[in-house]
Amino acid sequence: MKNIILYLLLISGTVLQSQTKTDHQKPWVISDGTPFVPKDSYPQFSWDTTPTYYMFGDKERVLSSDELKFIAERTHFICIEKSHGYEELGAAELGAKHEAAAFKAIKPDMKVLFYFNAALAWPYTSYSKDFTKERIDSSPQLKSFLIENPKTGELAEKHTAFLFNVLNPDFRDWWVETVAKGVEDSGCDGAFIDQMHGNVNLMKDKKEDIEIAMGEMMGNLKKRLGDDKILLANNANSDSAKFVYPVSDALMFENYSAVHYKKENLLSDWDGMLKNAKEGKVSVFRLGVEGHDRGFLRSISNEEKYKVMPKISQEKLEYALACYLIGAQPYSYFMYSWGWALADGSLVDYPELQKPLGAPKGAYHRTIPNGWEFTREFEHANVWINIESRKAKITWK
């Protein structure tokens, strides 16, 4: 009798495990009707509410417990920005390590990415600390990785950072090992790699070589990280990143300036999200706050920005969210902010993003051929948008 009971329990357990496995592997449906089967390394995804991605940094400090809880309640997918915790802990990888551990302690399935730049030599990690005017001459090897300004003979700079020379094979080897070490040391689940252009503006005659070198470098990084880590490439849907695209697990549509609100750009992004889904890749669709791009934000003080932008962003959310929902595919995540600092949107409450959404009932509908009005139906929301007049309406059911 005991043997029969044990046998029945074993069979029941096997069935439950089989059902769980089947549910886990059940493919999501892309808007063209084909299946999307995620990699095991991907973050959790659900249509229950708007799937979101958060990316933030505070150079002065790490998150408070309340801030940690606020973000953890709203997402399963984050990136720790380039200088987070630098002044408090002394190195950006320590800031990422602190937050990765803190998030996973309260949400074990949180996927956390480590930030690194492929073009700008930010000096915030312990591995890159010598990329400053005061230190660079004492590190001849690192200095050899940088581009000189052809007009002055001095090291080229952008946004106060030196610029990497991706055509240097020794640099590419160093960079791959450095990013991999950052991911390992921080305990993160992968890397967000910024700037796919390879500083081509300073070497326009070597454009093709730069594109190939970028693809090689990113491909080697993916191999070094392994299949259990996520490689997210920023703005790698462009033709100039055609060698980066195939080796990336995830792509961000950054939309950092007003030009990206143009109707043609948005339509291209929707096509890009569909392409990514068909390739089994994650998409992050990010929009800044409409009408408040970098130029505007740089024209006002930080005090003014932090005072007025949360309210403005809440007023502008419906249009931005509609832009995402029209093109959203399985494993497409929405990010909404007016910058990359912690105070640039990550701590603003947007109740609409917590409303029940439900799966889309099909692809978007273009109401007039070659027109700019689109609709899409979700289980709990109807979306209407005109990307020429920049008007939108989300009707929640």
Secondary structure, DSSP 8 states (H G I E B T S, - for coil): -HHHHHHHHHHHHHHHHHHHHHHHH--EE-TTS-EE---TTS----SSS--B-EEE--TT----HHHHHHHHTT-SEEEE-TTTTHHHHSSHHHHHHHHHHHHHHH-TT-EEEEEEESSEE---STTSTT-STTTGGG-HHHHTTB-B-TTTSSB-EETTEEEB-TT-HHHHHHHHHHHHHHHHHHT-SEEEEE--STTGGG-GGGHHHHHHHHHHHHHHHHHHH-TTSEEEEETTTSGGGTTTGGG-SEEEE---SGGGGSHHHHHHHHHHHHHHHHTT-EEEEEE--TT--HHHHHHS-HHHHHHHHHHHHHHHHHHHHHHHHHH--TTEEEEE-SSSSTTTTTT---GGGGS----BSSS-EESSTT-SEEEEEETTEEEEEETTTTEEEEEE-
